[in-house]
Amino acid sequence: MNLLILYESCTGNTEFAVDVIRRTMEQDGHTCEMRRFRDSGFDGLMGFDLYCFATPVQSFAPLASVYRFIKAMPKLPGRPAFIITTAAGWPGVAHRMMASALRRKGMSVLGAHMLACPDSWPIGRRIDRHFYDHVTFPRKRSIKKLQAFAVEMVNKAYRHREGIKVKQAPFILWPTLTLPLGFFAVRGMLSRGFGKRTVNAEACTKCGICVETCPVGAVSLNGNDGLPVFSNDCIGCWACFNNCPERAILSSACRPEHYYHGLDG
Ligand SMILES: Cc1cc2nc3c(=O)[nH]c(=O)nc-3n(C[C@H](O)[C@H](O)[C@H](O)COP(=O)(O)O)c2cc1C
């Protein structure tokens, strides 16, 4: 089976998740191509047997840039797809939004799975840093579940190809407590949770990592002396903060010890 994985990742968790899927697929003899949404155009989307769409959850919804891509991409009628999200644990309406957008493109959505990786959200670390500094995410058990899910998706795709009716993802809206928040979450609202953003001019080396890691191109090195500046397109993903090697990007809402430096950091 020939799989195309389209993914976006701000701090590396979703990239990690899709890499687990890629390795699982390749071990089973399938071919797998990974493309980042921000680097991918709409050319060459046809011709795959199975599609994986992967996104971090933000404000109980898929990443805004991922959702925009899916809404704008050409139709892929009848093609089987599945959804991967990584989230702190409350995907809200993310799976349902992704599934509806893919169905509008004529795709058959075979399933959706969330890998719990809560520790990259600075607000969570701020609330309980001790916990996040001592528990490693994602847990081994949840990685195994992710691998099993990928295998299940391939089996379903084979059945789908043979014309056997496969159960499509029902997308139960869970967990119920966060559902109202999902419905009422105003996109982009979390970017205001940053408080006031400043750049420590002495610490900043203008390396451009903040520009590179911003999934929506909201950071550029156009400020005084080439320092980073942030546009209103910012979606509040904290990627620039989390990835700054010098900890030069400061927020009045968060202290440097709350920063997350990726799964390896
Ligand atoms: C601004 C922001 C908003 C988030 N909103 C949610 C949310 O609504 N529900 C949730 O479960 N996790 C939420 N998270 C946690 C991320 O989904 C989680 O850390 C994810 O694994 C990040 O993936 P990435 O490393 O690929 O960017 C949020 C994180 C950030 C930075």
Ligand as a Chemical Component Dictionary entry (heavy atoms), coordinates in Angstrom:
data_LIG
# 
_chem_comp.id                   LIG 
_chem_comp.type                 NON-POLYMER 
_chem_comp.pdbx_formal_charge   0 
_chem_comp.three_letter_code    LIG 
# 
loop_
_chem_comp_atom.comp_id 
_chem_comp_atom.atom_id 
_chem_comp_atom.alt_atom_id 
_chem_comp_atom.type_symbol 
_chem_comp_atom.charge 
_chem_comp_atom.model_Cartn_x 
_chem_comp_atom.model_Cartn_y 
_chem_comp_atom.model_Cartn_z 
_chem_comp_atom.pdbx_ordinal 
LIG C1  C1  C 0 -2.027 27.313 21.902 1  
LIG C2  C2  C 0 -2.283 25.874 22.215 2  
LIG C3  C3  C 0 -3.594 25.410 22.308 3  
LIG C4  C4  C 0 -3.856 24.087 22.638 4  
LIG N1  N1  N 0 -5.146 23.661 22.734 5  
LIG C5  C5  C 0 -5.380 22.373 23.071 6  
LIG C6  C6  C 0 -6.724 21.917 23.192 7  
LIG O1  O1  O 0 -7.686 22.621 22.969 8  
LIG N2  N2  N 0 -6.912 20.625 23.560 9  
LIG C7  C7  C 0 -5.856 19.797 23.821 10 
LIG O2  O2  O 0 -6.079 18.652 24.176 11 
LIG N3  N3  N 0 -4.588 20.194 23.684 12 
LIG C8  C8  C 0 -4.321 21.472 23.312 13 
LIG N4  N4  N 0 -3.018 21.899 23.177 14 
LIG C9  C9  C 0 -1.904 20.952 23.338 15 
LIG C10 C10 C 0 -1.387 20.482 21.975 16 
LIG O3  O3  O 0 -2.427 19.974 21.207 17 
LIG C11 C11 C 0 -0.339 19.391 22.135 18 
LIG O4  O4  O 0 0.700  19.878 22.910 19 
LIG C12 C12 C 0 0.164  18.883 20.792 20 
LIG O5  O5  O 0 0.742  17.619 20.989 21 
LIG C13 C13 C 0 1.181  19.774 20.128 22 
LIG O6  O6  O 0 1.566  19.164 18.928 23 
LIG P1  P1  P 0 2.863  19.613 18.097 24 
LIG O7  O7  O 0 4.083  19.395 18.960 25 
LIG O8  O8  O 0 2.893  18.722 16.891 26 
LIG O9  O9  O 0 2.683  21.027 17.745 27 
LIG C14 C14 C 0 -2.767 23.206 22.856 28 
LIG C15 C15 C 0 -1.445 23.672 22.722 29 
LIG C16 C16 C 0 -1.198 24.991 22.425 30 
LIG C17 C17 C 0 0.230  25.451 22.298 31 
# 
loop_
_chem_comp_bond.comp_id 
_chem_comp_bond.atom_id_1 
_chem_comp_bond.atom_id_2 
_chem_comp_bond.value_order 
_chem_comp_bond.pdbx_ordinal 
LIG C1  C2  SING 1  
LIG C2  C3  SING 2  
LIG C2  C16 DOUB 3  
LIG C3  C4  DOUB 4  
LIG C4  N1  SING 5  
LIG C4  C14 SING 6  
LIG N1  C5  DOUB 7  
LIG C5  C6  SING 8  
LIG C5  C8  SING 9  
LIG C6  O1  DOUB 10 
LIG C6  N2  SING 11 
LIG N2  C7  SING 12 
LIG C7  O2  DOUB 13 
LIG C7  N3  SING 14 
LIG N3  C8  DOUB 15 
LIG C8  N4  SING 16 
LIG N4  C9  SING 17 
LIG N4  C14 SING 18 
LIG C9  C10 SING 19 
LIG C10 O3  SING 20 
LIG C10 C11 SING 21 
LIG C11 O4  SING 22 
LIG C11 C12 SING 23 
LIG C12 O5  SING 24 
LIG C12 C13 SING 25 
LIG C13 O6  SING 26 
LIG O6  P1  SING 27 
LIG P1  O7  DOUB 28 
LIG P1  O8  SING 29 
LIG P1  O9  SING 30 
LIG C14 C15 DOUB 31 
LIG C15 C16 SING 32 
LIG C16 C17 SING 33 
# 
